[in-house]
Amino acid sequence: MSKIVHISLDDAGLPTPTPEIEQERKVAIFDLLEDNSFALPAEGAPDGPYRLGLSIRDRRLVFDVATEDKLKAAEFHLSLSPFRQVVKDYFQICESYFDAVKRLPPSQIEAIDMARRGIHNEGARVLQERLERKADIDIDTSRRLFTLICVLHFGG
């Protein structure tokens, strides 16, 4: 069972998220737990299912991976630098999207949403590259995890 069955975000110390950010977080966690692919490729690493904790510590993104029985399986720290620009771009396009939904016709909303998905895909690709040889994830899992990284970035 190479999958995540529980996820937690350490958002202590972050500002209270906007309703839109909170909704994105809830949807990403729900979708992630419904369908994901997550495996530790290191030799001797315990098999899943896994519990995943995400946090930002000392300006690094921390993946804390445990077995379903809460035994430590792995921990990796990723530099936030490769994510900064794509997260910034993603937040800007999301603001435009949320504003557009309130006042623009569907054709313009669709154009902004396509751009938003493109930036989101770029963030997911960066995440897959950064996790290479640490964790094997599919693109849908990467997209959902990228959303959660953005939620953590919201306060940072």
Secondary structure in CASP SS format (residue, H / E / C, confidence):
PFRMAT SS
TARGET T0000
AUTHOR 0000-0000-0000
METHOD secondary structure of the structure
MODEL  1
M C 1.00
S C 1.00
K C 1.00
I E 1.00
V E 1.00
H E 1.00
I E 1.00
S E 1.00
L E 1.00
D C 1.00
D C 1.00
A C 1.00
G C 1.00
L C 1.00
P C 1.00
T C 1.00
P C 1.00
T C 1.00
P H 1.00
E H 1.00
I H 1.00
E H 1.00
Q H 1.00
E H 1.00
R H 1.00
K H 1.00
V H 1.00
A H 1.00
I H 1.00
F H 1.00
D H 1.00
L H 1.00
L H 1.00
E H 1.00
D C 1.00
N C 1.00
S C 1.00
F E 1.00
A E 1.00
L C 1.00
P C 1.00
A C 1.00
E C 1.00
G C 1.00
A C 1.00
P C 1.00
D C 1.00
G C 1.00
P C 1.00
Y E 1.00
R E 1.00
L E 1.00
G E 1.00
L E 1.00
S E 1.00
I E 1.00
R E 1.00
D C 1.00
R C 1.00
R E 1.00
L E 1.00
V E 1.00
F E 1.00
D E 1.00
V E 1.00
A E 1.00
T E 1.00
E C 1.00
D C 1.00
K C 1.00
L C 1.00
K E 1.00
A E 1.00
A E 1.00
E E 1.00
F E 1.00
H E 1.00
L E 1.00
S E 1.00
L C 1.00
S H 1.00
P H 1.00
F H 1.00
R H 1.00
Q H 1.00
V H 1.00
V H 1.00
K H 1.00
D H 1.00
Y H 1.00
F H 1.00
Q H 1.00
I H 1.00
C H 1.00
E H 1.00
S H 1.00
Y H 1.00
F H 1.00
D H 1.00
A H 1.00
V H 1.00
K H 1.00
R H 1.00
L C 1.00
P C 1.00
P H 1.00
S H 1.00
Q H 1.00
I H 1.00
E H 1.00
A H 1.00
I H 1.00
D H 1.00
M H 1.00
A H 1.00
R H 1.00
R H 1.00
G H 1.00
I H 1.00
H H 1.00
N H 1.00
E H 1.00
G H 1.00
A H 1.00
R H 1.00
V H 1.00
L H 1.00
Q H 1.00
E H 1.00
R H 1.00
L C 1.00
E C 1.00
R C 1.00
K C 1.00
A C 1.00
D E 1.00
I E 1.00
D C 1.00
I H 1.00
D H 1.00
T H 1.00
S H 1.00
R H 1.00
R H 1.00
L H 1.00
F H 1.00
T H 1.00
L H 1.00
I H 1.00
C H 1.00
V H 1.00
L H 1.00
H H 1.00
F C 1.00
G C 1.00
G C 1.00
END
